[in-house]
Amino acid sequence: MNTKTLYELGTEYLQQADILRRQIAALREKLRRINPLSKEAYKIKSVLSVLYRQRSEAVQTGTALINYYGREKTV
């Protein structure tokens, strides 16, 4: 069994947040190129809403885990 420290887990959460950030950026770029009133735009906006929430939670959790014992890392 591979046990991780809270700092390592926090770092993984922040790495996931970065992946989500890149996915959000790609979808926002796609959204800029299509009709904002189209069904596709509506679907993208729905997905973005979920991704924004997931990224926010990943950043909050990662930061809390990293700082649990007083270590600090800015996001």
C-alpha positions as CSV (number, residue, x, y, z in Angstrom):
1,M,0.0,0.0,0.0
2,N,1.4,3.4,-1.1
3,T,0.7,6.0,1.6
4,K,0.9,9.7,0.7
5,T,1.4,12.7,2.9
6,L,-1.2,15.4,3.0
7,Y,1.2,17.6,1.1
8,E,1.5,15.1,-1.7
9,L,-2.2,14.7,-1.9
10,G,-2.6,18.5,-1.9
11,T,-0.2,18.7,-4.8
12,E,-2.2,16.1,-6.7
13,Y,-5.3,18.2,-6.2
14,L,-3.5,21.3,-7.5
15,Q,-2.3,19.4,-10.5
16,Q,-5.8,18.3,-11.3
17,A,-7.0,21.9,-10.9
18,D,-4.4,22.8,-13.6
19,I,-5.7,20.1,-15.9
20,L,-9.2,21.5,-15.4
21,R,-8.0,25.1,-16.0
22,R,-6.6,24.0,-19.4
23,Q,-9.9,22.2,-20.3
24,I,-11.8,25.4,-19.3
25,A,-9.5,27.5,-21.5
26,A,-10.0,25.2,-24.5
27,L,-13.8,25.3,-24.1
28,R,-13.8,29.1,-23.7
29,E,-11.8,29.4,-26.9
30,K,-14.3,27.1,-28.7
31,L,-17.2,29.1,-27.3
32,R,-15.7,32.3,-28.8
33,R,-15.8,30.8,-32.3
34,I,-19.4,29.7,-32.4
35,N,-22.8,31.4,-32.3
36,P,-23.5,32.2,-28.6
37,L,-27.2,31.3,-29.0
38,S,-26.6,27.9,-30.5
39,K,-27.3,24.5,-28.8
40,E,-23.6,23.8,-28.9
41,A,-22.9,27.0,-27.0
42,Y,-25.5,26.1,-24.4
43,K,-23.9,22.7,-23.9
44,I,-20.5,24.2,-23.6
45,K,-21.7,26.7,-21.0
46,S,-23.3,23.8,-19.0
47,V,-20.0,21.9,-19.1
48,L,-18.0,25.0,-18.1
49,S,-20.3,25.5,-15.1
50,V,-19.4,22.1,-13.8
51,L,-15.7,22.5,-14.6
52,Y,-15.5,25.8,-12.8
53,R,-17.0,24.3,-9.7
54,Q,-14.7,21.2,-9.9
55,R,-11.6,23.4,-10.3
56,S,-12.6,25.7,-7.4
57,E,-13.1,22.6,-5.2
58,A,-9.8,21.1,-6.3
59,V,-7.9,24.3,-5.5
60,Q,-9.6,24.7,-2.1
61,T,-9.0,21.1,-1.1
62,G,-5.4,21.1,-2.4
63,T,-4.5,24.3,-0.6
64,A,-6.1,23.1,2.6
65,L,-4.2,19.9,2.5
66,I,-0.9,21.6,1.7
67,N,-1.3,24.1,4.4
68,Y,-2.7,21.7,7.0
69,Y,0.6,21.6,9.0
70,G,1.5,25.2,8.3
71,R,3.2,24.8,5.0
72,E,2.2,27.5,2.5
73,K,1.9,27.5,-1.2
74,T,0.2,30.1,-3.3
75,V,-2.1,29.1,-6.1
